[in-house]
């Protein structure tokens, strides 16, 4: 049997080594992130089964139940709920309205446009998860940099930093804030309030915003814009649409081989049962259960998904 002091040293050393290995795999992506995450959990379960952490009375402090208790943590559920909320705001167009307003208000001043964009990202990140906010504003920032003939490489990274700064200002702005607050509650201490982080968070966010606007762009690489990146908004993507019963696509008729009700969308093929129908689609009416292969720009696909999300197959 290993002495208690040597066992504790061995356990800590193993955990530090596991952290280094996990971070290396996350950074290099030599193995998929999902597989690395699951492997870390499996290794921890096996390790603490054979080398348990025991308390003063011999009880197991890191049992299987405690190792999996994190999946039932309210902070995890809250973060997932924020992801759902962010997706809902994206699909309903609320965030699109704010992003478009930024472009309209600041057409003539690139510095003010990018500054206002970062402030808006910080504001949304205070009450939403960072991921949907950054995903939404990436194409908007691309549009701004293209319009003002700025290098995207100098400003795209700033979006991520701005979302992190905004997340520091409220309890739900960052998952780490939630975790610490719940841990305090478990220890019998008073948990943090929603706005307990706001005053110091705003001070740090303001300092960080000044850094992002005046210093960070000078440190980031100024790479020339490639043709593909500049034309991202105009590039066409291929997608598969499923026409279900009651869909607004049922009954559409082509005019001159195109469907006027689907602007900016080109229909490449219609799969009806075992039959593949190719253009021109004269005397054809879209029917329920048709599978339609389309080519469209990203804004056209986003508009189609917002109006009727079930049209697009999630696996494609």
Wavefront OBJ file of the C-alpha trace (Angstrom):
o trace
v 0.000 0.000 0.000
v 1.325 3.450 -0.996
v 1.851 5.880 1.928
v -0.713 8.705 2.028
v 1.784 11.532 1.433
v 3.382 9.762 -1.543
v -0.056 8.872 -2.953
v -1.190 12.516 -2.818
v 2.013 13.628 -4.580
v 1.548 10.951 -7.226
v -2.083 11.940 -7.770
v -1.244 15.617 -8.194
v 1.622 14.833 -10.549
v -0.597 12.593 -12.647
v -3.298 15.263 -12.866
v -0.807 17.934 -13.967
v 0.574 15.561 -16.607
v -2.943 14.759 -17.818
v -3.736 18.476 -18.086
v -0.605 19.082 -20.169
v -1.417 16.179 -22.482
v -5.044 17.279 -22.852
v -4.099 20.898 -23.618
v -1.529 19.724 -26.159
v -4.121 17.572 -27.916
v -6.666 20.398 -27.831
v -4.144 22.834 -29.321
v -2.745 20.552 -32.024
v -6.021 18.706 -32.754
v -3.994 15.593 -33.460
v -7.061 13.808 -32.097
v -10.568 15.222 -32.375
v -11.605 17.489 -29.503
v -14.592 15.278 -28.701
v -12.437 12.147 -28.450
v -9.887 13.950 -26.298
v -12.594 15.157 -23.888
v -14.150 11.718 -23.531
v -10.716 10.122 -23.107
v -9.849 12.509 -20.268
v -13.049 11.562 -18.437
v -12.358 7.846 -18.956
v -8.770 8.177 -17.727
v -9.905 10.057 -14.606
v -12.496 7.392 -13.812
v -9.958 4.567 -14.135
v -7.207 6.423 -12.279
v -9.293 7.341 -9.245
v -10.779 3.849 -9.148
v -7.352 2.319 -8.647
v -5.858 5.277 -6.718
v -8.812 6.699 -4.751
v -8.733 9.949 -2.795
v -9.794 9.049 0.745
v -10.925 11.319 3.554
v -9.971 11.234 7.240
v -12.496 8.477 7.901
v -11.584 6.437 4.848
v -14.475 7.634 2.679
v -13.972 8.001 -1.069
v -13.916 11.726 -1.853
v -13.848 11.262 -5.640
v -16.380 8.538 -6.265
v -17.916 7.805 -9.644
v -20.949 9.850 -8.643
v -18.869 12.920 -7.835
v -16.868 12.626 -11.054
v -20.077 12.735 -13.111
v -21.831 15.309 -10.924
v -20.540 18.099 -13.161
v -22.947 17.045 -15.910
v -25.841 17.870 -13.569
v -24.350 21.187 -12.508
v -26.875 24.050 -12.886
v -24.130 26.170 -14.468
v -23.862 23.723 -17.366
v -27.634 23.775 -17.836
v -27.596 27.591 -17.737
v -24.876 27.774 -20.414
v -26.824 25.392 -22.659
v -29.953 27.472 -22.095
v -28.031 30.585 -23.145
v -26.992 28.795 -26.338
v -30.656 28.068 -27.057
v -31.558 31.695 -26.288
v -28.817 32.961 -28.595
v -29.963 30.679 -31.399
v -33.518 31.903 -30.919
v -32.459 35.539 -31.144
v -30.442 34.746 -34.260
v -33.310 32.962 -36.023
v -35.846 35.632 -35.160
v -33.547 38.314 -36.581
v -33.097 40.365 -33.396
v -29.315 40.254 -33.582
v -29.402 40.851 -37.343
v -31.249 44.124 -36.800
v -28.608 45.324 -34.351
v -25.757 44.294 -36.649
v -27.300 45.987 -39.679
v -27.890 49.142 -37.651
v -24.167 49.301 -36.845
v -23.346 49.248 -40.559
v -25.927 51.923 -41.402
v -24.912 54.319 -38.626
v -21.149 54.223 -39.294
v -20.628 54.060 -43.042
v -18.198 56.970 -43.282
v -15.942 56.328 -40.293
v -14.118 52.966 -40.149
v -12.653 53.526 -36.682
v -16.012 54.448 -35.183
v -17.698 51.533 -36.989
v -15.296 48.937 -35.608
v -15.391 50.546 -32.139
v -19.183 50.476 -32.100
v -19.166 46.887 -33.348
v -16.914 45.802 -30.482
v -19.108 47.638 -27.951
v -22.218 45.900 -29.324
v -20.479 42.512 -29.124
v -19.487 43.220 -25.523
v -23.061 44.220 -24.654
v -24.589 41.074 -26.128
v -21.908 38.860 -24.548
v -22.902 40.186 -21.118
v -26.282 38.418 -21.360
v -25.648 35.686 -23.961
v -23.157 32.940 -24.569
v -20.088 34.091 -26.492
v -20.313 31.528 -29.299
v -23.545 32.611 -31.061
v -22.614 36.278 -30.663
v -19.213 35.833 -32.317
v -20.646 33.590 -35.047
v -23.249 36.228 -35.906
v -20.870 39.183 -35.989
v -18.049 37.508 -37.947
v -19.727 38.082 -41.360
v -20.700 41.613 -40.279
v -17.086 42.384 -39.406
v -16.018 40.909 -42.746
v -18.430 43.263 -44.485
v -17.090 46.245 -42.550
v -13.441 45.475 -43.273
v -14.210 44.919 -46.947
v -16.157 48.195 -47.197
v -13.404 50.193 -45.495
v -10.618 48.267 -47.280
v -9.080 47.082 -44.031
v -7.295 43.779 -43.473
v -9.695 41.280 -41.784
v -6.766 39.601 -40.018
v -6.287 42.725 -37.885
v -9.864 42.857 -36.615
v -11.446 39.380 -36.619
v -9.545 38.277 -33.505
v -10.803 41.380 -31.700
v -14.354 40.006 -31.820
v -13.415 37.054 -29.638
v -11.558 39.251 -27.164
v -14.484 41.701 -26.988
v -16.921 38.880 -26.228
v -14.697 37.680 -23.378
v -14.478 41.214 -21.951
v -18.249 41.612 -22.119
v -18.773 38.265 -20.418
v -16.926 39.521 -17.332
v -19.592 42.109 -16.514
v -22.485 39.860 -15.388
v -23.011 36.582 -13.601
v -24.268 34.739 -16.702
v -21.823 36.403 -19.083
v -19.222 33.748 -18.371
v -19.590 30.106 -17.420
v -16.712 30.471 -14.947
v -18.690 33.130 -13.041
v -21.601 30.719 -12.741
v -19.383 27.866 -11.590
v -17.730 29.934 -8.853
v -21.097 31.262 -7.663
v -22.573 27.766 -7.416
v -19.461 26.506 -5.634
v -19.882 29.272 -3.046
v -23.490 28.202 -2.553
v -22.386 24.575 -2.040
v -19.889 25.730 0.604
v -22.615 27.551 2.509
v -21.466 31.017 1.453
v -23.620 33.670 -0.195
v -23.542 33.255 -3.996
v -22.817 36.129 -6.345
v -25.638 38.344 -7.563
v -26.342 39.013 -11.230
v -24.639 42.440 -11.231
v -21.950 41.834 -8.596
v -19.351 41.696 -11.377
v -20.622 44.745 -13.245
v -18.581 47.599 -11.722
v -15.133 45.904 -11.751
v -16.061 44.145 -14.982
v -16.878 47.444 -16.712
v -13.569 48.928 -15.549
v -11.621 45.985 -16.956
v -13.750 45.876 -20.115
v -13.187 49.594 -20.727
v -9.427 49.202 -20.370
v -9.542 46.154 -22.605
v -11.571 48.026 -25.226
v -8.970 50.804 -25.347
v -6.289 48.156 -25.820
v -8.270 46.440 -28.582
v -8.807 49.681 -30.481
v -5.368 51.284 -30.248
v -2.787 48.578 -29.533
v -4.017 45.140 -30.601
v -4.501 45.997 -34.316
v -0.846 47.063 -34.497
v 0.319 43.736 -33.067
v -1.856 41.478 -35.224
v -0.650 40.501 -38.737
v -1.784 42.593 -41.693
v -2.374 39.828 -44.224
v -3.682 40.678 -47.690
v -7.297 39.734 -48.338
v -7.698 36.740 -50.581
v -10.297 36.686 -53.287
v -12.237 33.899 -51.600
v -12.487 35.690 -48.282
v -13.480 38.963 -49.886
v -16.238 37.299 -51.869
v -17.560 35.219 -48.977
v -20.951 36.899 -48.965
v -21.388 36.302 -52.705
v -20.186 32.718 -52.746
v -22.795 30.055 -53.362
v -23.260 27.036 -51.126
v -25.015 23.779 -52.011
v -27.721 22.556 -49.630
v -30.537 20.023 -49.574
v -34.074 21.133 -48.807
v -36.836 18.777 -47.699
v -40.317 19.902 -48.751
v -42.634 18.739 -45.983
v -46.417 18.717 -45.834
v -47.672 22.244 -45.211
v -44.443 23.886 -46.339
v -44.693 27.172 -48.204
v -42.739 25.554 -51.034
v -45.565 23.129 -51.824
v -47.291 24.198 -55.037
v -44.553 26.497 -56.344
v -44.373 26.644 -60.149
v -41.349 27.665 -62.247
v -41.426 30.535 -64.700
v -38.909 30.204 -67.485
v -37.143 27.421 -65.632
v -36.699 29.386 -62.376
v -38.808 29.790 -59.253
v -39.621 33.516 -58.745
v -40.713 32.838 -55.146
v -37.127 31.799 -54.292
v -34.930 34.803 -55.169
v -31.156 34.339 -55.033
v -31.673 30.562 -54.933
v -30.865 28.271 -57.865
v -32.506 24.845 -57.938
v -30.052 22.281 -59.283
v -32.102 19.103 -58.993
v -35.373 17.785 -57.587
v -35.497 14.246 -56.196
v -39.046 12.894 -56.298
v -39.111 9.348 -55.017
v -36.684 7.382 -57.183
v -36.803 9.962 -59.967
v -34.226 12.734 -60.337
v -35.557 15.807 -62.179
v -33.030 18.171 -63.744
v -33.605 21.685 -65.140
v -35.375 23.157 -66.950
v -38.344 22.520 -64.678
v -41.132 23.345 -67.123
v -44.662 22.245 -66.135
v -43.428 21.058 -62.741
v -44.981 21.820 -59.362
v -43.123 21.285 -56.089
v -44.881 18.664 -54.012
v -44.615 17.407 -50.433
v -41.768 14.944 -49.789
v -39.662 16.355 -52.643
v -35.936 16.680 -51.955
v -34.557 19.807 -53.605
v -30.853 20.431 -54.195
v -30.210 24.179 -54.223
v -27.309 26.614 -54.590
v -27.585 29.899 -52.730
v -25.593 32.607 -51.023
v -25.197 32.522 -47.268
v -27.696 35.371 -46.692
v -30.269 33.562 -48.856
v -29.766 30.320 -46.918
v -29.991 32.191 -43.610
v -33.249 33.819 -44.712
v -34.655 30.458 -45.800
v -33.666 28.826 -42.503
v -35.117 31.708 -40.467
v -38.488 31.557 -42.235
v -38.771 27.774 -42.168
v -35.910 26.064 -40.235
v -37.106 22.519 -40.905
v -36.472 22.918 -44.639
v -32.713 22.484 -44.341
v -31.387 19.053 -43.410
v -29.189 19.420 -40.313
v -26.804 16.726 -41.473
v -25.856 18.587 -44.635
l 1 2 3 4 5 6 7 8 9 10 11 12 13 14 15 16 17 18 19 20 21 22 23 24 25 26 27 28 29 30 31 32 33 34 35 36 37 38 39 40 41 42 43 44 45 46 47 48 49 50 51 52 53 54 55 56 57 58 59 60 61 62 63 64 65 66 67 68 69 70 71 72 73 74 75 76 77 78 79 80 81 82 83 84 85 86 87 88 89 90 91 92 93 94 95 96 97 98 99 100 101 102 103 104 105 106 107 108 109 110 111 112 113 114 115 116 117 118 119 120 121 122 123 124 125 126 127 128 129 130 131 132 133 134 135 136 137 138 139 140 141 142 143 144 145 146 147 148 149 150 151 152 153 154 155 156 157 158 159 160 161 162 163 164 165 166 167 168 169 170 171 172 173 174 175 176 177 178 179 180 181 182 183 184 185 186 187 188 189 190 191 192 193 194 195 196 197 198 199 200 201 202 203 204 205 206 207 208 209 210 211 212 213 214 215 216 217 218 219 220 221 222 223 224 225 226 227 228 229 230 231 232 233 234 235 236 237 238 239 240 241 242 243 244 245 246 247 248 249 250 251 252 253 254 255 256 257 258 259 260 261 262 263 264 265 266 267 268 269 270 271 272 273 274 275 276 277 278 279 280 281 282 283 284 285 286 287 288 289 290 291 292 293 294 295 296 297 298 299 300 301 302 303 304 305 306 307 308 309 310 311 312 313 314 315 316
